[in-house]
């Protein structure tokens, strides 16, 4: 009995010691646990702005609200006026060009083409008030729209074609008293609706992302991490981390998956080895435009048709425009597989006035640089938007037409439907010559796909790339991929080596057997 008690006591001491050791040992939490701690779901402003006397007065203009904001948040206006959201341009280094000022004033796209001369309509997505083609001061802090980013009432909205002014029916007092950290709703009112409608441009940013489910985006899912845009696009003095490569050119200040997940996020080494040349998005975003379709093709050459002298539209069964008299013909896509390119974080752009060297091939509006041999390059998923847009066949430059005007007779295409006249006025607005002739050219624009991240169970599988038939990476031919690529030399040489190896084994075995029998004799 004493032996049993002694043995049980010894076992108890061992168990107690083990428990004590395990509970007192330093514990290194996993990345996921760290992230859950870093991004708590619940957020509320630290200050109740409805208590401030300066916000109790009746505001007669949105500029008065900005002045009230700056009376407490002094100095913030100088930060905002250094940001790209305010200036719509920045100095960038572009290989072959040097340091240039690039932004919406001189970069062309293949959606609504350009901002210059069309500010009254385009400024709906500018963080300022009163931007027109003739008047706007980028140095007047009263023009800053604080509410478009900081409204937490979710009732603030810019007015249509009001040069960035808010909808006149808003209760500005109520909104000014309910402000705080930017939410997805603040960012989304511009970034989800770029190009004139929901999900037109990006394909991975649309109204479904206001409150997405896990199958739409695992990070922003309201039943999951519920991350807001500013959780990844970190901000320092109103300058945000992240690049939009419709305008950006340099590999700096990018928002990346590695910020949270590190360079080696997987338990399996073979997967971590892929991260050297394959971006996280390539495997973790197998499809985009998951909920609503995105625009894939835009043909400006068909614009201008009228019915009974009036513009008209045709829509598909989901309500997407397939034709608009003011814009032309469109194609849409949903649940799309991305296309894939090499990307090193740098880009080139077509800028106003650039001469097109070869008008027989599609013109790349923005060129995302990269190759297999470039050490900074990784494979990324992209949406490629293809368009047919106006250009001058004599000067061989893209035309930026005058599109918007309040009334007919000012040369705006959306009013007068005259390509020659709108081109003449538009090119005059941007200080470029126009020959008087209008033709059309095919263009391509590349949009990196970074959102709509799937759960790990739905990631791209190995055999979707490593296959000879319909490989996702069939378009990338500057490197050898096992199971996808075939080389007669490699295959023949490999087969020969196998045969020689088998012959060597058989010959060696035969000699050993013969030698053994000979010794026995």
Secondary structure, DSSP 8 states (H G I E B T S, - for coil): -HHHHHHHHHHHHHHHHHHHHHHHS-----HHHHHHHHS-S----SS-GGG-GGGTS--SSHHHHHHHHHHHSTTHHHHHTTSHHHHSEEEEEETTTEEEEEETTTB--SSS---TT-HHHHGGGSSBS---SS---TT-GGGB-SHHHHB-SS---B-TTSTT-B-TTS-HHHHHTSB-S--HHHHHHHHTSTTTSTTSS-SS-SGGGGS--TTT-TTT-TTTT---HHHHS-EETTEES---TTT--SS-S---THHHH-S---SSHHHHHHTTTB-HHHHH-S-B--SS-EEEEEEGGGTT--BTTB--EEE-TTS-EEEETTTEEEEEESSB--EEEEE-S-EEE-BTT---S-TTS-EESEEE---TTSTT-EEEEEEEEEEEEEEETTTTEE-------SSTTS--HHHH--HHHHHHHHHHHTT----S--EEEEEEEEEE-------GGGS--HHHHSSSSS-TTTT--SS--TTT---HHHHHHHHHHHHHHHHHHHHHHHHHHHHHHHHH-
